[in-house]
């Protein structure tokens, strides 16, 4: 427990989980606001980013989900899994898209392909063509998670809820490769129902970049909620990064990235997203309003990137030492997982790995939490017999 009341599951862990981002949703470019088809979200480009991050030593990579653009997350993750050797995949799952036992079977299959290198990002967004309330969406997600956990910890499924009524006398077909509770669940959300869901069921609470004061408040609130359920969780930060040999070069690179974006263009890009009206996005907008004339809301945290994208809207900008010092401040706050990205994603992945990654001590969260077994488990998809 840190001095400010933040309880961290991996409190004593040295280092952090350092992850990259796979642009499955058509979000890659050299210049924001000037889309280049050379960076489109296709198999060639997206798999290159994953393979690059694997080769360079990143410990996890977020494979996001969007109905509007890009590729199906689980299909992509299954295809790219055999091309990787050490990186974990953080696959985004939109709750409600698939019947939970069939979702559990897909997760178990992918987890076995990866030999325990799978993590899950729980998404509670509205499904295309639907409009549930926030409370209903998180209630549905809660039921999906409850069923998945029965699959991973019980020999049967017995769930009677508002969205799903399921009784199955065996969970053998859906047993994951990972043990001690199955794949870790990562989750991001800010509304009271979202915070409550994460506190009760998830393992890593993902936040978008905000001031250190605001992040501390979010972590304190989540710690209190998790304690209500007798739990502690870990904390993660999803943030862009622009690092160069010198601070001046990094600032020039930031301005260069935005050279084709004016206020009208930026607003049009932001409003395309399905989550454009979410509370989390509004918090990113509020942060931009507090920034100085150059877009910095605090030292080395630049909000300009949020002018041209919904969601995560800020970047750590600076030279290697400045970036490392900022990450150490976050670690001191209790953050143990980082998901970085930059533009273009493959090139910035190489850049960060060259200038910053060698100075960081990293770990695999599934291994740290003892979810990944040392040997293939006795599951039907592993060493066990399928009846």
C-alpha positions as CSV (number, residue, x, y, z in Angstrom):
1,X,0.0,0.0,0.0
2,X,1.4,3.4,-1.0
3,X,1.4,6.3,1.4
4,X,-1.6,7.9,-0.3
5,X,-3.9,4.9,0.2
6,X,-3.5,3.3,-3.2
7,X,-3.4,-0.5,-2.9
8,X,-1.5,-2.2,-5.7
9,X,-1.6,-6.0,-6.3
10,X,1.9,-6.0,-7.7
11,X,3.2,-3.5,-5.1
12,X,6.5,-5.3,-4.6
13,X,7.2,-6.1,-8.3
14,X,10.4,-4.6,-9.7
15,X,9.8,-2.8,-13.0
16,X,6.6,-2.8,-15.0
17,X,4.8,-4.5,-17.9
18,X,5.9,-2.4,-20.9
19,X,3.5,-2.9,-23.9
20,X,2.9,-1.5,-27.4
21,X,-0.2,-1.0,-29.5
22,X,-1.3,-2.8,-32.7
23,X,-3.2,-0.4,-35.0
24,X,-6.0,-2.7,-36.0
25,X,-8.5,0.1,-36.3
26,X,-7.1,2.2,-39.1
27,X,-5.4,4.5,-36.6
28,X,-1.9,4.6,-38.0
29,X,-0.3,7.4,-40.0
30,X,2.8,9.6,-40.3
31,X,0.7,12.7,-40.0
32,X,-2.6,12.9,-38.1
33,X,-5.4,14.3,-40.2
34,X,-3.7,13.3,-43.5
35,X,-4.5,9.6,-43.9
36,X,-2.0,7.7,-46.1
37,X,-3.3,4.4,-47.5
38,X,0.2,3.0,-47.0
39,X,-0.6,2.8,-43.3
40,X,-4.1,1.3,-43.6
41,X,-5.2,-1.3,-41.1
42,X,-4.5,-4.5,-43.1
43,X,-2.8,-7.8,-42.2
44,X,0.6,-6.7,-43.6
45,X,0.9,-3.5,-41.6
46,X,-0.7,-4.6,-38.4
47,X,1.2,-7.9,-38.1
48,X,4.4,-6.0,-38.8
49,X,3.8,-3.9,-35.7
50,X,3.2,-7.0,-33.6
51,X,6.2,-8.8,-34.9
52,X,8.4,-5.8,-34.4
53,X,7.3,-5.4,-30.8
54,X,7.9,-9.1,-30.2
55,X,11.4,-8.9,-31.6
56,X,12.3,-5.8,-29.6
57,X,11.3,-7.2,-26.2
58,X,8.0,-5.6,-25.4
59,X,6.0,-7.7,-23.0
60,X,2.5,-7.3,-24.2
61,X,0.6,-5.6,-27.1
62,X,-2.9,-4.3,-27.2
63,X,-5.0,-5.5,-30.1
64,X,-8.0,-3.2,-30.0
65,X,-11.6,-3.6,-31.4
66,X,-13.8,-1.3,-33.5
67,X,-16.8,-2.1,-35.6
68,X,-16.3,0.9,-37.9
69,X,-12.9,0.3,-39.2
70,X,-10.1,-2.3,-39.1
71,X,-9.9,-6.0,-38.5
72,X,-11.6,-8.5,-36.2
73,X,-9.5,-8.7,-33.1
74,X,-9.8,-12.5,-32.3
75,X,-9.3,-13.5,-35.9
76,X,-6.2,-11.3,-36.2
77,X,-4.8,-12.4,-32.8
78,X,-5.2,-16.1,-33.8
79,X,-3.4,-15.5,-37.1
80,X,-0.5,-13.5,-35.6
81,X,0.0,-15.7,-32.5
82,X,2.2,-18.3,-34.1
83,X,4.4,-15.6,-35.6
84,X,5.4,-14.4,-32.1
85,X,7.8,-16.0,-29.6
86,X,7.7,-14.1,-26.3
87,X,5.1,-11.2,-26.3
88,X,1.7,-11.5,-24.7
89,X,-1.4,-10.4,-26.7
90,X,-3.9,-8.2,-25.1
91,X,-7.0,-9.0,-27.1
92,X,-10.0,-6.6,-26.8
93,X,-13.3,-8.5,-26.3
94,X,-16.6,-6.6,-26.8
95,X,-19.0,-8.2,-24.4
96,X,-22.2,-9.4,-25.9
97,X,-20.9,-10.1,-29.4
98,X,-20.7,-13.8,-28.9
99,X,-22.5,-16.4,-26.8
100,X,-20.4,-16.6,-23.6
101,X,-19.6,-20.4,-23.8
102,X,-18.5,-20.0,-27.4
103,X,-16.5,-16.9,-26.5
104,X,-14.8,-19.0,-23.8
105,X,-14.0,-21.7,-26.3
106,X,-12.4,-19.1,-28.6
107,X,-10.4,-17.7,-25.7
108,X,-9.3,-21.1,-24.7
109,X,-8.2,-22.0,-28.2
110,X,-6.2,-18.8,-28.6
111,X,-4.7,-19.2,-25.1
112,X,-3.4,-22.6,-26.1
113,X,-2.1,-21.4,-29.4
114,X,-0.1,-18.8,-27.4
115,X,0.8,-21.2,-24.7
116,X,-0.5,-18.9,-22.0
117,X,0.5,-15.6,-23.5
118,X,-3.1,-14.2,-23.7
119,X,-4.5,-11.3,-21.8
120,X,-8.1,-10.0,-22.2
121,X,-9.2,-6.3,-22.5
122,X,-12.9,-6.2,-21.5
123,X,-14.9,-3.8,-23.6
124,X,-18.5,-2.7,-22.7
125,X,-19.3,-0.4,-25.6
126,X,-22.6,-0.5,-27.4
127,X,-22.8,-3.1,-30.1
128,X,-23.4,-1.8,-33.6
129,X,-27.0,-1.0,-34.1
130,X,-27.9,-1.1,-30.3
131,X,-28.2,1.5,-27.7
132,X,-28.2,0.1,-24.1
133,X,-27.8,2.4,-21.1
134,X,-24.4,2.5,-19.4
135,X,-25.8,0.4,-16.5
136,X,-27.2,-2.3,-18.8
137,X,-23.9,-2.5,-20.8
138,X,-21.9,-3.1,-17.6
139,X,-24.5,-5.5,-16.2
140,X,-24.1,-7.5,-19.5
141,X,-20.3,-7.4,-19.2
142,X,-20.5,-8.5,-15.6
143,X,-22.5,-11.6,-16.6
144,X,-20.1,-12.4,-19.4
145,X,-17.2,-12.2,-17.0
146,X,-19.0,-14.3,-14.4
147,X,-19.6,-17.0,-17.0
148,X,-16.0,-16.9,-18.2
149,X,-14.7,-17.3,-14.6
150,X,-17.0,-20.3,-14.1
151,X,-15.4,-21.8,-17.2
152,X,-11.9,-21.2,-15.8
153,X,-12.5,-22.2,-12.2
154,X,-15.4,-24.7,-12.1
155,X,-16.3,-28.0,-13.8
156,X,-19.7,-26.7,-14.8
157,X,-21.6,-23.6,-15.7
158,X,-24.7,-22.5,-13.9
159,X,-25.6,-18.9,-14.6
160,X,-29.1,-17.3,-14.3
161,X,-29.0,-13.6,-15.1
162,X,-30.9,-10.9,-17.0
163,X,-28.9,-11.4,-20.2
164,X,-27.9,-15.1,-20.1
165,X,-29.4,-18.2,-18.6
166,X,-27.0,-21.0,-19.1
167,X,-26.6,-24.5,-17.5
168,X,-23.8,-26.8,-18.8
169,X,-22.6,-29.9,-17.0
170,X,-19.0,-29.6,-18.2
171,X,-16.4,-26.9,-18.9
172,X,-13.8,-29.2,-20.4
173,X,-14.1,-27.8,-23.9
174,X,-13.4,-24.2,-22.7
175,X,-10.5,-24.8,-20.2
176,X,-7.8,-22.2,-20.8
177,X,-4.1,-22.9,-21.0
178,X,-3.5,-20.5,-18.1
179,X,-4.3,-21.7,-14.6
180,X,-5.2,-20.1,-11.2
181,X,-8.1,-18.2,-12.6
182,X,-7.5,-18.1,-16.4
183,X,-6.3,-15.1,-18.5
184,X,-5.9,-11.7,-16.7
185,X,-8.7,-9.2,-17.4
186,X,-7.7,-5.6,-18.2
187,X,-10.4,-2.9,-18.1
188,X,-10.9,0.8,-18.7
189,X,-13.9,2.9,-17.7
190,X,-14.8,5.9,-15.6
191,X,-18.5,5.8,-14.9
192,X,-19.6,4.4,-11.5
193,X,-20.9,1.2,-13.0
194,X,-17.6,0.7,-14.9
195,X,-15.5,1.3,-11.8
196,X,-17.7,-1.1,-9.8
197,X,-17.3,-3.8,-12.4
198,X,-13.6,-3.5,-12.6
199,X,-13.3,-3.4,-8.8
200,X,-15.3,-6.7,-8.4
201,X,-13.9,-8.7,-11.3
202,X,-10.9,-7.4,-13.2
203,X,-7.1,-7.5,-12.7
204,X,-5.7,-4.3,-14.3
205,X,-7.4,-1.0,-14.4
206,X,-6.4,0.9,-17.5
207,X,-6.4,4.7,-17.5
208,X,-5.9,7.3,-20.2
209,X,-3.3,10.0,-19.6
210,X,-4.3,12.8,-17.2
211,X,-2.5,14.9,-14.7
212,X,-0.7,13.0,-12.0
213,X,-3.2,14.5,-9.5
214,X,-6.2,13.2,-11.4
215,X,-4.6,9.8,-11.9
216,X,-4.0,9.5,-8.2
217,X,-7.6,10.3,-7.6
218,X,-8.8,7.6,-10.0
219,X,-6.5,5.1,-8.3
220,X,-7.6,6.0,-4.8
221,X,-11.2,5.6,-5.8
222,X,-10.6,2.2,-7.5
223,X,-8.6,1.0,-4.5
224,X,-11.5,1.8,-2.2
225,X,-14.0,0.1,-4.5
226,X,-11.8,-3.0,-4.8
227,X,-11.3,-3.2,-1.1
228,X,-15.1,-3.3,-0.7
229,X,-15.0,-6.6,-2.6
230,X,-11.9,-7.8,-0.6
231,X,-9.6,-7.4,-3.6
232,X,-6.6,-5.4,-4.8
233,X,-5.8,-4.8,-8.5
234,X,-3.1,-3.4,-10.6
235,X,-3.1,-0.1,-12.5
236,X,-2.1,0.6,-16.1
237,X,-1.7,3.6,-18.3
238,X,-2.5,3.8,-22.0
239,X,-0.5,6.7,-23.4
240,X,1.3,7.9,-26.6
241,X,5.0,8.6,-26.6
242,X,7.3,10.9,-28.6
243,X,10.9,10.4,-27.6
244,X,13.9,11.8,-29.5
245,X,17.6,12.4,-28.7
246,X,16.8,15.9,-27.4
247,X,13.8,17.5,-25.9
248,X,13.7,20.1,-28.7
249,X,13.7,17.4,-31.3
250,X,10.8,15.6,-29.6
251,X,8.8,18.8,-29.5
252,X,9.4,19.4,-33.2
253,X,8.3,15.9,-33.9
254,X,5.1,16.5,-32.0
255,X,4.3,19.6,-33.9
256,X,5.2,17.9,-37.2
257,X,2.7,15.1,-36.4
258,X,-0.1,17.7,-36.2
259,X,0.8,20.0,-39.1
260,X,-2.3,19.1,-41.1
261,X,-4.8,19.4,-38.3
262,X,-6.9,22.5,-37.7
263,X,-9.7,22.8,-35.2
264,X,-12.4,21.9,-37.7
265,X,-10.5,18.9,-39.1
266,X,-9.7,17.6,-35.6
267,X,-13.3,17.9,-34.4
268,X,-14.5,16.0,-37.5
269,X,-12.0,13.1,-36.8
270,X,-13.0,12.9,-33.1
271,X,-16.7,12.8,-33.7
272,X,-16.4,9.7,-36.0
273,X,-15.7,7.4,-33.1
274,X,-18.5,5.4,-31.4
275,X,-17.2,6.5,-28.0
276,X,-17.0,10.2,-28.9
277,X,-19.6,11.1,-26.3
278,X,-18.3,8.9,-23.5
279,X,-17.3,10.3,-20.1
280,X,-13.7,9.2,-20.6
281,X,-13.4,11.2,-23.8
282,X,-14.9,14.2,-22.1
283,X,-12.2,14.0,-19.5
284,X,-9.5,14.0,-22.2
285,X,-11.2,17.2,-23.6
286,X,-11.2,18.8,-20.2
287,X,-7.5,18.1,-19.8
288,X,-6.8,19.9,-23.1
289,X,-8.6,22.9,-21.9
290,X,-6.1,23.1,-18.9
291,X,-3.0,22.9,-21.1
292,X,-0.7,25.8,-21.9
293,X,-0.4,27.4,-25.3
294,X,1.9,24.6,-26.6
295,X,-0.5,21.9,-25.4
296,X,1.4,20.7,-22.2
297,X,-0.8,20.1,-19.2
298,X,2.2,19.3,-17.0
299,X,5.9,18.8,-17.7
300,X,6.3,16.4,-20.7
301,X,2.6,15.5,-20.9
302,X,1.4,16.9,-24.2
303,X,-2.4,17.0,-25.0
304,X,-2.1,18.1,-28.6
305,X,-2.6,14.6,-30.0
306,X,-6.1,14.6,-28.6
307,X,-7.1,17.3,-31.1
308,X,-7.2,14.7,-33.8
309,X,-8.4,11.5,-32.2
310,X,-11.0,10.2,-29.8
311,X,-9.9,8.1,-26.8
312,X,-6.3,8.3,-25.5
313,X,-5.4,11.9,-26.2
314,X,-2.0,12.7,-24.8
315,X,1.6,11.8,-25.2
316,X,4.8,11.8,-23.1
317,X,7.2,14.0,-25.0
318,X,10.8,14.5,-24.3
319,X,14.4,13.1,-24.5
320,X,15.1,9.6,-23.1
321,X,16.0,10.7,-19.6
322,X,12.9,12.9,-19.4
323,X,10.6,10.1,-20.6
324,X,12.2,7.6,-18.1
325,X,11.8,10.0,-15.2
326,X,8.2,10.5,-16.1
327,X,7.6,6.7,-16.1
328,X,9.4,6.4,-12.8
329,X,7.0,9.0,-11.3
330,X,4.1,6.9,-12.6
331,X,5.6,3.8,-11.1
332,X,6.1,5.5,-7.8
333,X,2.3,6.3,-7.9
334,X,1.6,2.6,-8.3
335,X,1.2,2.1,-12.0
336,X,2.6,-1.3,-13.1
337,X,1.5,-1.6,-16.7
338,X,2.1,0.8,-19.6
339,X,0.6,0.5,-23.1
340,X,2.5,2.9,-25.4
341,X,2.0,3.9,-29.0
342,X,3.3,6.4,-31.5
343,X,3.1,7.5,-35.1
344,X,3.8,5.7,-37.4
345,X,3.5,2.7,-35.0
346,X,6.2,0.4,-36.3
347,X,8.8,3.2,-36.6
348,X,8.0,4.7,-33.2
349,X,8.0,1.2,-31.7
350,X,11.6,0.9,-32.9
351,X,12.5,4.4,-31.7
352,X,11.2,3.8,-28.1
353,X,12.9,0.4,-28.0
354,X,16.2,2.0,-29.0
355,X,16.1,5.1,-26.7
356,X,14.1,4.0,-23.6
357,X,13.3,0.3,-23.4
358,X,16.9,-0.8,-22.5
359,X,16.7,1.4,-19.3
360,X,13.4,-0.2,-18.1
361,X,13.0,-3.3,-16.1
362,X,10.1,-5.3,-17.4
363,X,8.0,-8.3,-16.6
364,X,5.1,-10.4,-18.0
365,X,2.0,-9.9,-15.9
366,X,0.6,-13.4,-16.5
367,X,3.9,-14.8,-15.3
368,X,4.1,-12.4,-12.4
369,X,0.6,-13.5,-11.3
370,X,1.5,-17.1,-11.8
371,X,-1.3,-17.7,-14.4
372,X,1.0,-19.2,-17.0
373,X,2.0,-22.7,-16.0
374,X,5.6,-24.0,-16.5
375,X,4.3,-27.0,-18.5
376,X,1.4,-27.7,-20.8
377,X,-1.7,-28.2,-18.6
378,X,-3.9,-31.3,-18.5
379,X,-6.7,-29.6,-20.4
380,X,-8.5,-31.1,-23.4
381,X,-6.8,-28.6,-25.7
382,X,-3.5,-29.3,-23.9
383,X,-2.1,-32.6,-22.6
384,X,-5.5,-33.9,-21.3
385,X,-7.8,-36.3,-23.0
386,X,-10.9,-34.9,-24.7
387,X,-13.9,-37.0,-23.8
